Amino acid sequence: MKQLIDKLYKTNNLTPEEYKELIDNRNPELAEYLFTRARTVRVENYGYDVYIRGIIEFTNYCQNDCYYCGIRKSNRGAERYRLTKEQILKCCKVGYDLGFRTFVLQGGEDGYFTDEKIIDLIQAIKTDHPDCALTLSIGEKSYESYKAFFEAGADRYLLRHETANAEHYRKLHPERLSLVSRKECLYNLKDIGYQVGCGFMVGSPYQTTECLVEDLLFIKELNPHMVGIGPFIPHHQTPFAAKKAGTLELILFLLALIRLMLPDVLLPATTALGTIHPQGRELGILAGANVVMPNLSPQNVRDKYLLYDNKICTGDEAADCLSCMKKRMESIGYQVTVSRGDHKSFS
Ligand code: SAH
């Protein structure tokens, strides 16, 4: 098995059979070996820097009904909110003063936010903070909309593919959503010139090793700038309420594999990872991740953007979140940096 890790380290590539073999036969010793390799590659590319992204969860209205997600349209128990333009700009100002140089606008697919409104938001944020990067994470849109957002100043786009196996995709989403259109969106975003992030949930219901191998192959093919992976965590008001959460151990293994496949990829240790284990994000960094995404949403809406149960940091001020994160990173020998943290190919 170690030879496979060495091969991946040297060539950034394995066959589907080899990925499957590695994942199916993983054990703590092999994982340690993999993490050491992944850290070497991470440090070669990004040193001990950890990039921060301030995430602003600006709406939890959503027209979609993904079976796993707590803000799905059918969840009548979700208390819905939208931030105003003034509230969003205030979050950015607070974030800027704390040292954030990337803002991520994330939300459900909310028809209230027309292209016109999104463009107005992008322009306002970029006018206030021309030295910052702006990331959108607002779901599937037409080529024309993506292009208009890009021309208005958006730099990056996060759209997890969720699973690269079409049958599995069907089990996680209602009929009107398809893997084909999800992938098309990602290729469109790349074509337009965004720094693009795809990604998937680890341990989502019905996921098999074959699904994970397909995820890795798709990631290699798309060659994104960012990859967001985290555990699936059940939400009590969804059809998947009784399903099991993904495990820390498998996520760390996959983070490290992805670091070796795409040596300079931007790889977050996600909030969901911090939710399933108190040191989840630190362990993610030690497995090769190099990004964290502290929350910049206003305190009064924090506990309403609940994609899954037991989400951490829902009661904290942005400043507290950031100082907690700085301490966590320092405790493992890494440092949070004030920087846009672009992908190497963009900086
Ligand atoms: N509407 C946007 C943002 C979605 S929320 C979009 O479609 O891209 C961001 C991510 O949260 C999703 O892509 C999904 O991977 C993740 N997510 C949703 N529900 C989750 C759950 N129950 N557990 C873990 N992650 C979840």
Residues whose N, C-alpha, C, O or C-beta is under 5 A from the ligand:
A	BS01	SAH	Y68 C69 G70 G107 G108 E109 S137 I138 G139 L158 L159 R160 M201 P231 F232 I233 P234 H235 A272 L307 Y308
